Amino acid sequence: MAKQKLSPAAKKRKAARDKKAAMSAWGKYKKRTAQKRKCPPGFDFDHSCGKCISKKKNRAKNSRSGKVKKRYGF
């Protein structure tokens, strides 16, 4: 995955945003359930279909609509 070309100020703001998202109830839930699944190397747990799929596919298909998040009750 290519690195984003961000200014130092933008990089700092993005890090804060990412940390806040990871520490939210939804972020903690996703991490907890993904770790329980123990996917093989090169695979991520996909919360929309409930199984392990390749990292490339999982990151390409995720949207920001919040549809999956709502389905889990967050």
PEDAFEN-V5112 format. One record per residue. N is the residue number from 1. RES is the residue in one small letter. SS is DSSP state (H for helix, E for strand, L for the rest). OMEGA is omega in whole degrees, -180 to 180 (none if undefined). BURIAL is + if it has 24 or more other C-alpha atoms within 12 Angstrom, else -. Layout:
n=N res=RES ss=SS omega=OMEGA burial=BURIAL
n=N res=RES ss=SS omega=OMEGA burial=BURIAL
This chain:
n=1 res=m ss=L omega=-177 burial=-
n=2 res=a ss=L omega=178 burial=-
n=3 res=k ss=L omega=176 burial=-
n=4 res=q ss=L omega=178 burial=-
n=5 res=k ss=L omega=-177 burial=-
n=6 res=l ss=L omega=174 burial=-
n=7 res=s ss=L omega=179 burial=-
n=8 res=p ss=H omega=180 burial=-
n=9 res=a ss=H omega=179 burial=-
n=10 res=a ss=H omega=179 burial=-
n=11 res=k ss=H omega=179 burial=-
n=12 res=k ss=H omega=179 burial=-
n=13 res=r ss=H omega=180 burial=-
n=14 res=k ss=H omega=179 burial=-
n=15 res=a ss=H omega=179 burial=-
n=16 res=a ss=H omega=179 burial=-
n=17 res=r ss=H omega=-179 burial=-
n=18 res=d ss=H omega=179 burial=-
n=19 res=k ss=H omega=180 burial=-
n=20 res=k ss=H omega=179 burial=-
n=21 res=a ss=H omega=-179 burial=-
n=22 res=a ss=H omega=-178 burial=-
n=23 res=m ss=L omega=178 burial=-
n=24 res=s ss=L omega=179 burial=-
n=25 res=a ss=H omega=179 burial=-
n=26 res=w ss=H omega=179 burial=-
n=27 res=g ss=H omega=179 burial=-
n=28 res=k ss=H omega=178 burial=-
n=29 res=y ss=H omega=-180 burial=-
n=30 res=k ss=H omega=-180 burial=+
n=31 res=k ss=H omega=-178 burial=-
n=32 res=r ss=H omega=-178 burial=-
n=33 res=t ss=H omega=179 burial=-
n=34 res=a ss=H omega=-180 burial=-
n=35 res=q ss=H omega=178 burial=-
n=36 res=k ss=H omega=-176 burial=-
n=37 res=r ss=H omega=179 burial=-
n=38 res=k ss=L omega=178 burial=-
n=39 res=c ss=L omega=178 burial=-
n=40 res=p ss=L omega=179 burial=-
n=41 res=p ss=L omega=-180 burial=-
n=42 res=g ss=L omega=-179 burial=-
n=43 res=f ss=E omega=175 burial=-
n=44 res=d ss=E omega=175 burial=+
n=45 res=f ss=E omega=179 burial=+
n=46 res=d ss=E omega=-177 burial=+
n=47 res=h ss=L omega=-180 burial=+
n=48 res=s ss=L omega=180 burial=-
n=49 res=c ss=L omega=175 burial=-
n=50 res=g ss=L omega=178 burial=-
n=51 res=k ss=E omega=179 burial=-
n=52 res=c ss=E omega=176 burial=+
n=53 res=i ss=E omega=-177 burial=+
n=54 res=s ss=E omega=-179 burial=-
n=55 res=k ss=H omega=-178 burial=-
n=56 res=k ss=H omega=180 burial=-
n=57 res=k ss=H omega=-177 burial=-
n=58 res=n ss=H omega=-178 burial=-
n=59 res=r ss=H omega=-180 burial=-
n=60 res=a ss=H omega=-173 burial=-
n=61 res=k ss=H omega=-178 burial=-
n=62 res=n ss=L omega=179 burial=-
n=63 res=s ss=L omega=-179 burial=-
n=64 res=r ss=L omega=-176 burial=-
n=65 res=s ss=L omega=-179 burial=-
n=66 res=g ss=L omega=-178 burial=-
n=67 res=k ss=H omega=-179 burial=-
n=68 res=v ss=H omega=180 burial=-
n=69 res=k ss=H omega=179 burial=-
n=70 res=k ss=H omega=-180 burial=-
n=71 res=r ss=H omega=178 burial=-
n=72 res=y ss=L omega=176 burial=-
n=73 res=g ss=L omega=180 burial=-
n=74 res=f ss=L omega=none burial=-
